[in-house]
Amino acid sequence: MSIVKHNRLSALLLSLVMIFSLFVSPLAALSNTNSDELSSGRLRVSFSAAVDKSLRCAVAAMDKAVLHLCQSLDKTDNLNVTVHSHFYDASIRRYFVSLSGRAVFSGRLPFKPEKDSYLITGSQEVSFDILLSNIRQSRQGLNFDFNGTFVVSIDRLAYKMMQTVPHLAASGALGPAFDLMTAFFDKLNIGILSQAISETFRKFSNVALTKAGTELLSQAGKNKNLGNVIRDSVKNGSILNFLAITILKSATTSIVSVSGATLGAMVGSVIAPGPGTAIGGFLGSQILVIVSKAILHELTAELPLKLKIRKMVTSWRILNKNPSDEFARDAFDRSRTGIEKKIAAELAKESFSLFKTLLKEIDKMPAAERPAMIALLKGVQHILSFKITNEGDWYFARQYYQLKAAVERWGLQNQVVFTTSGAASTTGR
């Protein structure tokens, strides 16, 4: 598997994805809890009825903001966004979004993408799989299609916010943290945000960033802290900083009165006056961590088994809520068939390493997610049965029995039914 790391293309594409995912970023940065434990569902927090109500209100406000932002972006002339699925699963306290669309990036790039498709993944409190495809240059700029899913894990998110935002730390209660999220999403200025995102796609370049920063400095007046933050942002030169400065330039209030000690806090105070200053500051301090932990995969290479399993589980949950989501169906089928083909290829060489790894990975999954693997287990069962019937190899029968034992251990024997006659006749030879 070839992975592109630490290069300018990676940094740009990751930044583009973070712009698309801006609506979930306030929740993405709320916790540094071990992501494997969170994603597996092993860590669960018992909330009181009042706190759970506050959590649900926060998710409802976020869902409303997500839909409003996507609708606004879809009305721009350089971005098209369609939301296919969006829901909150209370049983696992996760919020799901499935979307797709097209984009035109007409800013200046110092390079050309080497591939026409990339997959960008992240597996923190917000896990995402974003496929960028049909990347091509035209007169309008860099054109590409995108589709993907975001899964926001809600459990334990408020704890980090409590540790970071002073007045929440003083209260020592979870409810106020979720209430602050609700207020932020309720007051979020979708108009300014969507306009700034569209403008970033249209104009971003180092020259444009310097020009925007200079214009903003002239408006800052005697606000020395604002001036220092703007200068640092221009030196940084990232697309996210350009987005932030574009938002500040779009402020309906005087830029001199913008509050906050950091660029994130200032942006927050503009797009969500009041609660935005606190959440914006927290977001601004964490968003680079989110970007740095994302991975850019070249689709010409073999994707990791863990990633394919995660995509299967996410797609399976979306399909349970919305069976008509074609993108989720396609992602599920592509991941499943990809694993089956790789296992079949290894078995042809009498190698069983991926097969054993698959069993270990399913063993580590929460019981509630294992049904997502039923179709894959049936496929692997069929591959082994074919090997036993056609080649009569006792070693394949041994793997067949290992799969059978695992399926029974997971309680899936009614969905994945085994017969032992073929395997038994082989081992008896």
C-alpha positions as CSV (number, residue, x, y, z in Angstrom):
1,M,0.0,0.0,0.0
2,S,1.5,3.3,-1.1
3,I,0.6,6.3,1.0
4,V,1.4,9.9,0.1
5,K,2.7,11.7,3.1
6,H,4.1,15.1,4.0
7,N,3.9,16.7,0.6
8,R,2.2,19.7,-0.8
9,L,-0.5,17.8,-2.6
10,S,-1.4,15.9,0.6
11,A,-1.6,19.1,2.6
12,L,-3.9,20.8,0.1
13,L,-6.3,17.9,-0.4
14,L,-6.5,17.3,3.4
15,S,-7.3,21.0,3.8
16,L,-10.0,20.8,1.2
17,V,-11.6,17.9,3.1
18,M,-11.4,19.8,6.3
19,I,-13.3,22.7,4.6
20,F,-16.0,20.2,3.6
21,S,-16.1,18.8,7.1
22,L,-16.1,22.2,8.8
23,F,-19.7,21.6,10.1
24,V,-18.5,18.7,12.2
25,S,-15.2,20.1,13.3
26,P,-16.4,21.5,16.6
27,L,-17.1,18.0,17.7
28,A,-14.1,16.5,15.9
29,A,-11.6,18.2,18.3
30,L,-13.4,17.6,21.6
31,S,-11.4,14.6,22.8
32,N,-8.0,13.0,22.8
33,T,-9.4,9.7,24.1
34,N,-8.0,6.6,22.5
35,S,-9.8,6.5,19.1
36,D,-9.6,2.7,18.8
37,E,-11.5,2.3,22.1
38,L,-14.1,4.9,21.1
39,S,-14.6,3.4,17.6
40,S,-15.0,-0.1,19.0
41,G,-17.7,1.0,21.4
42,R,-15.9,-0.4,24.5
43,L,-15.9,2.9,26.3
44,R,-19.4,4.0,27.1
45,V,-20.4,6.9,29.4
46,S,-23.6,6.7,31.5
47,F,-25.4,10.0,31.1
48,S,-28.3,11.2,33.3
49,A,-31.6,11.9,31.6
50,A,-30.9,15.7,31.7
51,V,-27.5,15.4,30.2
52,D,-28.7,13.0,27.5
53,K,-31.4,15.5,26.6
54,S,-28.8,18.2,26.3
55,L,-26.7,15.9,24.0
56,R,-29.7,15.2,21.8
57,C,-30.4,18.9,21.5
58,A,-26.8,19.5,20.4
59,V,-27.0,16.8,17.8
60,A,-30.3,18.1,16.5
61,A,-28.8,21.6,16.2
62,M,-25.7,20.2,14.4
63,D,-27.9,18.2,12.0
64,K,-29.8,21.3,11.1
65,A,-26.6,23.3,10.5
66,V,-25.2,20.5,8.4
67,L,-28.2,20.4,6.1
68,H,-28.4,24.2,5.9
69,L,-24.7,24.5,5.1
70,C,-24.8,21.8,2.4
71,Q,-27.9,23.5,0.8
72,S,-26.1,26.9,0.8
73,L,-22.9,25.4,-0.7
74,D,-25.0,23.7,-3.4
75,K,-26.3,27.1,-4.5
76,T,-22.9,28.4,-5.2
77,D,-21.5,28.2,-8.8
78,N,-18.4,26.2,-7.9
79,L,-19.7,23.7,-5.5
80,N,-22.4,21.1,-5.7
81,V,-23.3,19.1,-2.5
82,T,-26.0,16.4,-2.0
83,V,-26.7,14.8,1.3
84,H,-27.8,11.2,1.0
85,S,-28.2,10.2,4.7
86,H,-28.0,12.0,8.0
87,F,-29.1,10.6,11.3
88,Y,-28.2,10.1,15.0
89,D,-27.9,6.6,16.3
90,A,-28.8,6.9,20.0
91,S,-27.7,3.3,20.7
92,I,-24.1,4.1,20.0
93,R,-24.3,7.9,20.3
94,R,-22.9,8.6,16.8
95,Y,-24.1,11.0,14.2
96,F,-23.8,9.9,10.5
97,V,-23.6,11.9,7.3
98,S,-23.3,10.6,3.8
99,L,-22.8,13.1,1.0
100,S,-21.4,13.6,-2.5
101,G,-20.9,16.3,-5.0
102,R,-18.6,18.2,-7.4
103,A,-16.2,21.0,-6.9
104,V,-14.2,23.4,-9.0
105,F,-11.0,24.8,-7.5
106,S,-10.0,27.8,-9.5
107,G,-7.3,29.1,-7.2
108,R,-3.6,28.9,-8.0
109,L,-1.8,25.7,-7.4
110,P,2.0,25.4,-7.6
111,F,1.7,21.8,-8.8
112,K,-0.5,19.3,-10.6
113,P,-2.1,16.2,-8.9
114,E,-0.3,13.0,-10.1
115,K,-3.4,10.8,-9.8
116,D,-7.0,11.2,-10.7
117,S,-8.4,9.6,-7.5
118,Y,-7.5,9.7,-3.8
119,L,-9.1,8.5,-0.6
120,I,-8.7,10.6,2.5
121,T,-9.4,8.9,5.8
122,G,-9.4,9.8,9.5
123,S,-10.3,7.7,12.5
124,Q,-10.6,10.0,15.5
125,E,-13.8,11.2,17.2
126,V,-14.9,12.2,13.8
127,S,-14.0,9.4,11.4
128,F,-14.3,10.1,7.7
129,D,-13.7,8.4,4.4
130,I,-13.7,10.9,1.5
131,L,-13.2,9.7,-2.1
132,L,-11.9,12.4,-4.5
133,S,-12.3,11.1,-8.0
134,N,-12.1,12.3,-11.6
135,I,-9.6,15.0,-10.7
136,R,-8.9,16.9,-13.9
137,Q,-7.7,20.3,-15.1
138,S,-10.0,22.5,-17.2
139,R,-10.3,26.1,-18.2
140,Q,-12.3,26.7,-15.1
141,G,-9.7,25.2,-12.8
142,L,-9.2,21.9,-10.9
143,N,-12.4,19.9,-11.2
144,F,-13.2,16.8,-9.0
145,D,-16.0,14.7,-7.7
146,F,-16.3,13.7,-4.1
147,N,-18.3,11.4,-2.0
148,G,-17.9,10.1,1.5
149,T,-19.1,9.6,5.0
150,F,-18.6,11.3,8.4
151,V,-19.2,9.6,11.7
152,V,-19.2,11.7,14.8
153,S,-18.7,9.8,18.0
154,I,-20.6,11.7,20.7
155,D,-19.6,9.7,23.8
156,R,-17.1,11.4,26.1
157,L,-16.8,14.4,23.8
158,A,-17.9,16.9,26.4
159,Y,-15.0,15.9,28.8
160,K,-12.3,17.5,26.7
161,M,-14.4,20.7,26.3
162,M,-14.9,20.8,30.0
163,Q,-11.1,20.7,30.5
164,T,-10.5,23.4,27.9
165,V,-13.2,26.1,28.3
166,P,-12.7,27.8,31.6
167,H,-16.3,28.4,32.7
168,L,-17.2,24.8,31.8
169,A,-14.2,23.5,33.8
170,A,-15.5,25.5,36.8
171,S,-19.0,24.0,36.5
172,G,-17.7,20.5,36.3
173,A,-20.9,19.4,34.6
174,L,-21.5,17.8,31.2
175,G,-24.8,19.4,30.4
176,P,-23.4,23.0,29.9
177,A,-20.9,21.7,27.4
178,F,-23.6,20.2,25.2
179,D,-25.7,23.4,25.8
180,L,-22.8,25.5,24.5
181,M,-22.6,23.3,21.4
182,T,-26.3,23.7,20.8
183,A,-26.0,27.5,21.1
184,F,-23.1,27.5,18.7
185,F,-24.9,25.6,16.0
186,D,-28.1,27.5,16.5
187,K,-26.3,30.8,16.0
188,L,-24.0,29.7,13.2
189,N,-24.0,32.1,10.3
190,I,-24.3,29.7,7.5
191,G,-24.4,32.5,4.9
192,I,-20.9,33.9,5.8
193,L,-19.5,30.4,6.2
194,S,-20.7,29.1,2.8
195,Q,-19.7,32.3,1.0
196,A,-16.2,32.0,2.5
197,I,-15.8,28.4,1.5
198,S,-16.9,29.2,-2.0
199,E,-14.5,32.1,-2.2
200,T,-11.7,30.0,-0.9
201,F,-12.2,27.5,-3.7
202,R,-12.3,30.4,-6.2
203,K,-9.4,32.6,-5.1
204,F,-6.9,30.8,-2.9
205,S,-3.2,31.4,-3.6
206,N,-0.3,32.8,-1.7
207,V,-0.7,36.1,-3.4
208,A,-4.4,36.2,-2.7
209,L,-3.7,35.4,1.0
210,T,-1.2,38.2,1.3
211,K,-3.6,40.6,-0.3
212,A,-6.5,39.6,1.9
213,G,-4.3,39.8,5.0
214,T,-3.1,43.3,4.0
215,E,-6.7,44.5,3.5
216,L,-7.7,43.1,6.8
217,L,-4.8,44.7,8.6
218,S,-5.9,48.1,7.4
219,Q,-9.3,47.5,9.0
220,A,-7.8,46.2,12.3
221,G,-6.9,49.7,13.4
222,K,-5.5,49.7,16.9
223,N,-6.5,46.1,17.6
224,K,-2.9,45.0,18.0
225,N,-3.7,41.4,18.9
226,L,-5.8,41.1,15.7
227,G,-3.0,42.5,13.7
228,N,-0.5,40.0,15.1
229,V,-2.8,37.1,14.4
230,I,-3.4,38.2,10.9
231,R,0.4,38.6,10.2
232,D,1.0,35.1,11.6
233,S,-1.8,33.7,9.4
234,V,-0.4,35.2,6.3
235,K,3.1,33.7,7.1
236,N,1.5,30.3,7.6
237,G,0.1,30.4,4.1
238,S,-2.4,27.5,4.5
239,I,-5.7,27.2,2.8
240,L,-7.4,27.0,6.2
241,N,-5.9,30.4,7.1
242,F,-7.2,31.9,3.9
243,L,-10.6,30.6,4.8
244,A,-10.4,32.1,8.2
245,I,-9.3,35.5,6.9
246,T,-12.0,35.4,4.3
247,I,-14.6,34.8,7.0
248,L,-13.3,37.8,9.0
249,K,-13.5,40.0,5.9
250,S,-17.1,38.9,5.5
251,A,-18.0,40.0,9.0
252,T,-21.0,42.1,9.2
253,T,-19.7,43.9,12.3
254,S,-16.7,46.1,12.6
255,I,-13.5,44.0,12.5
256,V,-12.1,46.2,15.3
257,S,-14.6,44.8,17.7
258,V,-13.8,41.1,16.9
259,S,-12.8,39.4,20.1
260,G,-10.6,36.4,20.9
261,A,-7.0,35.7,21.5
262,T,-6.5,33.3,18.6
263,L,-7.6,33.2,14.9
264,G,-10.0,30.4,15.7
265,A,-11.7,32.4,18.5
266,M,-12.0,35.4,16.3
267,V,-13.5,33.4,13.5
268,G,-15.9,31.8,16.0
269,S,-17.0,35.2,17.3
270,V,-17.9,36.2,13.7
271,I,-19.8,33.1,12.6
272,A,-21.5,32.5,15.9
273,P,-21.5,35.6,18.2
274,G,-21.4,34.6,21.8
275,P,-20.8,30.9,22.1
276,G,-18.6,31.0,18.9
277,T,-15.7,32.7,20.8
278,A,-15.3,29.8,23.2
279,I,-15.8,27.0,20.7
280,G,-13.9,28.8,18.0
281,G,-10.9,29.1,20.2
282,F,-11.0,25.4,21.1
283,L,-11.5,24.5,17.4
284,G,-8.7,26.7,16.2
285,S,-6.2,25.0,18.7
286,Q,-7.2,21.5,17.6
287,I,-8.0,21.5,13.9
288,L,-4.4,21.1,12.7
289,V,-4.1,18.0,14.8
290,I,-7.1,16.6,13.0
291,V,-5.6,17.4,9.6
292,S,-2.2,16.0,10.6
293,K,-3.7,12.6,11.6
294,A,-5.6,12.2,8.4
295,I,-4.1,9.9,5.7
296,L,-4.1,10.3,2.0
297,H,-4.3,7.0,0.1
298,E,-3.6,6.5,-3.6
299,L,-6.4,4.4,-5.0
300,T,-4.0,2.5,-7.3
301,A,-2.6,0.8,-4.2
302,E,-4.1,-1.8,-1.9
303,L,-6.2,-0.3,0.9
304,P,-5.6,-1.7,4.4
305,L,-7.9,-4.4,5.8
306,K,-8.9,-2.3,8.8
307,L,-10.0,0.5,6.6
308,K,-12.1,-1.7,4.4
309,I,-13.7,-3.2,7.5
310,R,-14.5,0.2,9.0
311,K,-16.0,1.3,5.7
312,M,-18.2,-1.8,5.7
313,V,-19.4,-1.2,9.2
314,T,-20.2,2.5,8.5
315,S,-22.0,1.7,5.2
316,W,-23.9,-1.1,6.9
317,R,-25.2,1.3,9.6
318,I,-26.2,3.8,7.0
319,L,-28.0,1.2,4.9
320,N,-29.9,0.0,8.0
321,K,-31.3,3.5,8.3
322,N,-31.5,4.3,4.6
323,P,-31.4,1.3,2.2
324,S,-31.7,3.6,-0.8
325,D,-28.3,5.3,-0.2
326,E,-26.5,4.1,-3.3
327,F,-23.1,5.5,-2.3
328,A,-23.2,3.6,1.0
329,R,-24.2,0.4,-0.9
330,D,-21.4,0.9,-3.4
331,A,-18.9,1.5,-0.6
332,F,-20.0,-1.6,1.2
333,D,-19.9,-3.8,-1.8
334,R,-16.5,-2.5,-3.0
335,S,-14.9,-3.1,0.4
336,R,-16.4,-6.6,0.8
337,T,-15.4,-7.8,-2.7
338,G,-12.0,-6.3,-2.2
339,I,-11.4,-8.3,0.9
340,E,-12.7,-11.5,-0.7
341,K,-10.5,-11.1,-3.8
342,K,-7.4,-10.6,-1.7
343,I,-8.2,-13.6,0.5
344,A,-8.9,-15.7,-2.5
345,A,-5.5,-14.6,-4.1
346,E,-3.7,-15.5,-0.9
347,L,-5.4,-18.9,-0.6
348,A,-4.3,-19.7,-4.2
349,K,-0.8,-19.3,-2.9
350,E,-1.6,-21.4,0.2
351,S,-1.2,-18.3,2.4
352,F,-3.6,-17.7,5.2
353,S,-2.3,-14.5,6.9
354,L,-5.1,-12.2,5.7
355,F,-7.7,-14.8,6.6
356,K,-6.3,-15.0,10.1
357,T,-6.1,-11.3,10.4
358,L,-9.7,-10.9,9.4
359,L,-10.8,-13.3,12.1
360,K,-8.8,-11.3,14.7
361,E,-10.3,-8.0,13.5
362,I,-13.9,-9.3,13.7
363,D,-13.1,-10.8,17.2
364,K,-12.2,-7.2,18.4
365,M,-15.4,-5.7,17.0
366,P,-18.4,-4.9,19.3
367,A,-21.0,-7.7,19.0
368,A,-23.5,-5.2,17.7
369,E,-21.3,-4.5,14.7
370,R,-20.5,-8.0,13.7
371,P,-23.7,-8.5,11.6
372,A,-22.1,-6.1,9.2
373,M,-19.6,-8.9,8.4
374,I,-22.2,-11.6,7.5
375,A,-22.0,-11.1,3.7
376,L,-18.2,-11.1,3.9
377,L,-18.2,-14.2,6.1
378,K,-20.4,-16.0,3.6
379,G,-18.1,-15.1,0.8
380,V,-15.0,-16.4,2.6
381,Q,-17.0,-19.6,3.5
382,H,-17.8,-20.1,-0.2
383,I,-14.1,-19.6,-1.1
384,L,-13.0,-22.2,1.4
385,S,-15.8,-24.6,0.4
386,F,-14.7,-24.4,-3.2
387,K,-11.1,-25.1,-2.3
388,I,-12.1,-28.2,-0.3
389,T,-14.5,-29.6,-2.9
390,N,-12.2,-29.0,-5.9
391,E,-8.7,-29.6,-4.4
392,G,-9.5,-31.9,-1.5
393,D,-6.8,-30.3,0.7
394,W,-7.2,-31.0,4.4
395,Y,-5.4,-27.7,5.3
396,F,-8.3,-25.8,3.7
397,A,-10.7,-27.9,5.7
398,R,-8.8,-26.8,8.8
399,Q,-9.4,-23.1,8.0
400,Y,-13.0,-23.9,7.2
401,Y,-13.5,-25.3,10.7
402,Q,-11.7,-22.3,12.2
403,L,-14.2,-20.0,10.4
404,K,-17.1,-22.2,11.6
405,A,-15.8,-22.0,15.3
406,A,-15.4,-18.2,15.0
407,V,-18.9,-17.7,13.6
408,E,-20.4,-19.8,16.4
409,R,-18.4,-17.9,19.0
410,W,-19.8,-14.7,17.6
411,G,-23.4,-16.0,17.6
412,L,-23.8,-15.7,13.8
413,Q,-24.4,-19.4,13.0
414,N,-28.0,-18.8,12.1
415,Q,-27.0,-16.2,9.5
416,V,-23.9,-18.0,8.2
417,V,-24.9,-21.7,8.0
418,F,-22.2,-24.3,7.8
419,T,-22.3,-27.9,6.5
420,T,-19.5,-30.2,7.5
421,S,-20.0,-33.1,5.1
422,G,-17.5,-31.9,2.5
423,A,-14.9,-30.9,5.0
424,A,-15.3,-34.1,6.9
425,S,-14.8,-36.3,3.8
426,T,-11.7,-34.4,3.0
427,T,-10.1,-34.7,6.4
428,G,-11.0,-38.5,6.4
429,R,-8.9,-39.3,3.3
